[in-house]
Amino acid sequence: MLNITKTAAICNLGENLDEIFQNIIAGKLTDFKIHTPLLEIEEKKYNIRCNKMLLNCINQIKPELDTLVKYYGKKRIGVAIATTNTGIDNFEETQDYEFLKISNPAEFIKDYLELDGIYCGVSTACSSGIKAFSTARKWIENGICDAVITGGTDERSKFPLAGFKSLEVLSDKRSNPFSKNREGMNISEAAALFIVEPDKKGINILGIGETSDAYHASTPNPDGKEAARAILNALNEAHLKPSDINYINLHGTGTLANDLMEATAINKIFGENTPASSTKPLTGHCLGAAASIETAVCCALLTDNKNILPPHIYDGEYDDKLPKIKLTSKNMKVENLKYVMCNAFGFGGTNTVIILGK
């Protein structure tokens, strides 16, 4: 059994996971930028915003990381970090390609912690964070390393903002997922780090599902077939039934294409029975770090003893053209919360699902 033994995070809602989670439960509305002062990094090629956010996460769990290195050794710890926009603003200013390397954040962590093991960047659009967990699992299962530092980081930058604007999916208002009044999504930034180890006390990684639509470069297949198959793959691997899942963290971007596809997939498997919410109206869409920050929220939910679910923040006017799903309300609580699922669906029809348990 693989376990998440430690988690750290930073986003617009706070500078650590506890603060972020409490603000999500409270439904705190803020802008979509991190205002926490971030430390500079001495080595120039690593001194980019993505890595500065990661450094904040490293410092949150530095004692645990130091213990990890002492226990496994520098050669037996891997680093897999999800990202999509690494250093693109820095590149535009300097034309230095070092800033653009997808492996830059993973290499930064490896060098900062003086590790000698395998490392890589993972970039599959919005599904990257869960793909990074899949990479970590494969490394450990195949004996390449004994433990993995994984996670994701992405910054707000001009290039993706211009790209999403050209697709007409950005909104000047807060995203309104699954509402008939939706206008689009909000781009944000975040970083999250996880220590993944086999057979240790922590959050259990029970199942990961991965599929591909092979449908369109930027639009998911509206029938939700491959998204549903990713969910079923994760459930089968976890040896769970749909009724066992206590909460679903939806991808929930607030675009028509995603709302239709995801509601269709969820309804097909869970009907209207399983509480679900998108946390993106609160955190924004963090692109390559989206699945990482949302998985971190799921970890916090599993370790919090109040069992209050993240609320689905929207205007309450569900789009009746979508299949019905059970969206959470503020202060909704479930008894005996044990299993949670997190969805992440990205450009190119890359679908990922992770199921976590106590």
C-alpha positions in Angstrom: 0.0 0.0 0.0 1.3 3.4 -1.0 0.7 6.2 1.5 0.9 10.0 1.5 2.8 10.6 4.8 3.1 14.4 4.6 1.5 17.2 2.7 2.3 20.9 2.2 0.5 23.5 0.1 0.2 27.2 -0.7 -2.4 29.0 -2.8 -4.5 32.2 -2.7 -6.4 30.9 0.3 -3.4 30.5 2.6 0.3 29.7 3.1 -0.2 26.2 4.6 -2.7 23.4 4.1 -4.6 23.9 7.4 -5.3 27.6 6.6 -6.3 26.7 3.0 -8.7 23.9 4.2 -10.3 26.0 6.9 -10.9 28.8 4.4 -12.4 26.4 1.9 -14.8 25.0 4.5 -15.7 28.6 5.4 -16.3 29.4 1.7 -13.9 32.3 1.9 -13.9 34.4 -1.3 -10.7 36.2 -2.3 -8.8 37.0 -5.4 -6.7 34.4 -7.3 -3.2 35.5 -6.4 -0.8 34.4 -3.7 0.0 37.4 -1.5 2.3 35.5 0.9 5.9 36.9 0.5 8.0 34.3 -1.3 11.7 33.8 -0.7 14.3 34.4 -3.5 16.3 31.4 -4.7 20.0 31.9 -5.0 20.7 29.9 -8.2 19.4 32.0 -11.1 17.9 29.2 -13.2 15.7 28.1 -10.3 14.7 31.6 -9.2 11.2 31.5 -10.8 7.8 31.9 -9.1 6.9 28.2 -9.5 10.0 27.2 -7.5 9.5 30.0 -4.9 6.1 28.5 -4.1 7.7 25.0 -3.9 10.3 26.4 -1.5 7.5 27.6 0.7 6.1 24.1 0.7 9.6 22.6 1.4 10.1 24.8 4.4 6.7 23.7 5.8 7.8 20.1 5.9 11.6 20.4 6.1 12.1 18.2 9.2 10.1 15.4 7.6 12.1 15.8 4.3 15.4 15.7 6.3 14.2 12.5 8.0 13.2 11.0 4.7 16.7 11.5 3.3 18.4 10.0 6.4 16.0 7.0 6.3 16.2 6.1 2.6 19.4 7.8 1.4 19.9 10.4 -1.3 19.9 7.9 -4.2 16.6 6.1 -3.3 14.3 9.1 -3.3 12.6 10.2 -6.5 11.1 13.6 -7.4 8.1 14.0 -9.8 6.6 17.5 -10.1 3.7 18.5 -12.2 3.7 21.8 -14.0 2.6 23.4 -17.3 3.9 27.1 -17.3 7.3 26.8 -15.7 9.1 30.1 -15.9 7.5 31.2 -19.2 7.4 34.9 -18.1 11.1 34.7 -17.2 11.8 33.2 -20.6 10.0 36.0 -22.4 12.1 38.5 -20.5 15.5 36.8 -20.9 15.2 34.2 -23.7 16.9 31.7 -21.4 15.6 28.3 -22.2 16.5 27.0 -18.7 13.4 28.6 -17.4 11.2 26.7 -19.8 12.3 23.2 -18.9 9.3 21.2 -17.6 11.8 19.4 -15.3 13.0 22.7 -13.8 10.9 22.4 -10.6 11.7 18.8 -10.0 15.4 19.5 -10.6 15.2 22.4 -8.2 13.9 20.1 -5.4 16.5 17.5 -6.2 19.3 19.9 -6.0 18.0 21.9 -3.0 17.7 18.7 -1.0 21.0 17.3 -2.5 19.4 14.2 -3.8 20.9 11.8 -6.3 17.9 9.8 -7.4 15.6 10.0 -10.4 13.6 13.1 -11.1 11.2 14.4 -13.8 8.6 17.0 -14.7 5.1 15.9 -15.5 3.1 18.0 -17.9 -0.3 16.7 -19.1 -2.3 19.9 -18.7 -4.8 20.0 -15.8 -4.4 16.3 -15.1 -0.6 16.7 -14.3 -0.9 16.5 -10.5 -2.5 13.0 -10.5 -0.2 11.8 -13.3 2.7 12.7 -11.0 1.2 10.4 -8.4 1.0 7.7 -11.0 4.6 8.3 -11.9 5.6 8.0 -8.3 3.7 4.7 -7.9 5.4 3.2 -11.0 8.8 4.2 -9.7 8.3 2.6 -6.3 6.5 -0.5 -7.6 9.4 -1.1 -10.1 12.1 -0.7 -7.5 13.5 2.5 -9.1 13.3 4.3 -5.7 11.9 3.7 -2.2 10.1 7.0 -1.7 9.0 9.9 -3.9 8.5 13.6 -3.3 5.7 14.5 -5.7 3.3 17.4 -6.2 2.7 20.3 -8.6 3.3 24.0 -9.1 2.1 26.6 -11.5 2.1 30.3 -11.7 -0.2 32.9 -13.3 1.5 34.1 -16.5 0.6 36.1 -19.6 0.9 33.2 -22.1 -1.8 30.9 -20.7 -4.1 33.8 -19.8 -4.0 34.9 -23.4 -4.5 31.4 -24.6 -7.6 30.8 -22.5 -8.9 34.2 -23.4 -8.7 33.3 -27.1 -10.7 30.2 -26.4 -13.4 32.4 -24.8 -13.5 30.4 -21.5 -12.2 33.0 -19.1 -14.6 34.9 -16.9 -14.2 38.3 -15.2 -16.6 37.1 -12.6 -16.1 34.2 -10.1 -16.5 30.8 -11.8 -20.0 29.3 -11.5 -19.6 25.6 -12.2 -22.7 23.6 -13.1 -24.9 26.7 -13.2 -27.0 27.7 -16.2 -25.4 31.2 -15.7 -21.8 30.0 -16.0 -19.5 32.4 -17.8 -16.1 30.6 -17.6 -13.2 30.0 -15.3 -10.6 31.9 -13.3 -6.8 31.3 -13.6 -4.9 31.1 -10.3 -1.6 29.7 -9.0 -0.6 27.2 -6.3 1.9 24.6 -5.2 1.6 21.4 -3.2 4.1 18.8 -2.1 3.5 15.2 -0.9 5.8 12.6 0.5 4.8 9.2 -0.9 6.1 6.0 0.9 5.1 2.4 0.9 3.5 0.8 3.9 3.7 3.8 6.2 1.1 5.5 8.3 -0.7 8.2 6.4 -3.4 8.8 3.7 -3.8 5.6 1.6 -3.5 5.9 -2.2 -6.2 3.3 -3.1 -6.7 3.7 -6.8 -5.6 5.8 -9.8 -7.5 5.8 -13.1 -6.1 7.1 -16.3 -7.7 7.3 -19.8 -7.6 9.4 -22.9 -10.5 10.7 -25.0 -8.6 11.0 -28.3 -11.4 13.4 -29.2 -10.1 17.1 -29.5 -7.1 19.1 -28.5 -8.9 21.4 -26.1 -12.4 20.1 -25.7 -13.5 16.9 -23.8 -15.8 14.4 -25.3 -19.3 15.5 -24.2 -20.4 11.9 -23.6 -18.0 11.5 -20.7 -17.3 7.9 -21.6 -13.5 8.0 -21.0 -13.8 10.1 -17.9 -16.3 7.6 -16.6 -13.9 4.8 -17.5 -11.1 6.5 -15.5 -13.4 6.6 -12.5 -14.3 3.0 -12.8 -10.7 2.0 -13.2 -9.8 3.8 -10.0 -12.8 2.2 -8.2 -11.8 -1.3 -9.4 -8.2 -0.8 -8.4 -9.4 0.4 -4.9 -11.8 -2.6 -4.7 -14.6 -0.1 -3.9 -18.2 0.4 -5.1 -19.5 3.8 -6.1 -21.6 3.9 -2.9 -18.4 3.6 -0.8 -17.1 7.1 -1.9 -18.1 9.7 0.6 -17.1 12.8 -1.3 -15.9 13.8 -4.8 -13.7 16.8 -5.5 -14.9 17.7 -9.0 -12.7 19.1 -11.8 -15.5 21.7 -12.1 -13.9 24.5 -14.2 -17.2 26.3 -14.8 -17.0 25.9 -18.6 -19.9 24.4 -20.6 -17.7 21.7 -22.1 -16.3 20.5 -18.7 -19.6 20.8 -16.9 -21.4 18.7 -19.5 -18.8 16.0 -19.7 -18.2 15.7 -15.9 -21.8 15.8 -14.9 -22.5 13.1 -17.4 -19.7 10.9 -16.2 -20.6 11.4 -12.5 -24.3 10.8 -13.0 -23.6 7.6 -15.0 -21.7 6.1 -12.1 -22.9 7.8 -8.9 -26.3 9.1 -9.9 -27.4 11.9 -7.5 -26.2 10.0 -4.4 -22.6 11.1 -3.7 -21.8 14.6 -2.4 -19.5 16.5 -4.7 -18.1 20.0 -5.1 -15.7 22.0 -7.2 -13.2 24.0 -5.1 -12.2 26.1 -8.1 -14.6 29.0 -7.3 -12.4 29.4 -4.1 -8.9 28.5 -5.3 -9.3 29.3 -9.0 -8.0 27.0 -11.7 -4.3 26.4 -10.9 -3.6 24.6 -14.2 -0.7 22.2 -13.8 -1.0 22.5 -10.0 -4.8 22.1 -10.0 -4.9 18.4 -9.3 -2.2 18.8 -6.7 -3.9 21.5 -4.6 -7.2 19.7 -4.8 -5.6 16.3 -3.8 -4.1 18.2 -0.9 -7.5 19.5 0.1 -8.8 15.9 0.0 -5.9 14.8 2.3 -6.9 17.6 4.7 -10.5 16.4 4.6 -9.4 12.9 5.5 -7.4 14.1 8.5 -9.9 16.6 9.8 -12.2 15.0 12.4 -15.2 17.3 11.8 -16.3 15.6 8.5 -17.6 18.8 7.0 -17.4 18.7 3.3 -16.0 21.5 1.0 -19.0 23.5 -0.1 -19.9 24.0 -3.8 -19.9 27.7 -4.2 -22.2 28.8 -7.1 -25.4 30.8 -7.6 -27.7 27.8 -6.9 -29.2 27.7 -10.3 -28.3 24.3 -11.6 -28.2 23.9 -15.4 -31.2 21.6 -16.1 -29.6 20.6 -19.4 -27.0 18.7 -17.4 -27.5 15.3 -15.8 -28.1 15.8 -12.1 -25.4 15.3 -9.5 -25.4 16.0 -5.7 -23.6 19.3 -5.1 -22.6 20.0 -1.5 -24.0 22.9 0.5 -22.2 24.9 3.2 -21.7 22.9 6.4 -22.8 19.6 4.8 -21.5 16.8 6.9 -21.1 13.1 6.4 -20.7 10.5 9.1 -17.9 7.9 8.9 -16.0 9.8 6.2 -13.5 7.3 4.9 -13.0 7.5 1.1 -12.7 10.5 -1.2 -12.2 10.9 -4.9 -10.5 13.7 -6.9 -11.1 14.2 -10.6 -8.7 16.0 -13.0 -9.4 16.3 -16.7 -7.0 18.1 -19.1 -6.5 19.3 -22.6 -6.0 16.6 -25.1 -8.7 14.5 -23.4 -6.3 13.3 -20.6 -8.5 12.0 -17.8 -7.2 11.1 -14.3 -8.9 10.1 -11.0 -7.3 9.4 -7.6 -9.1 7.7 -4.7 -7.7 8.3 -1.2 -8.7 6.7 2.1 -8.0 6.7 5.8 
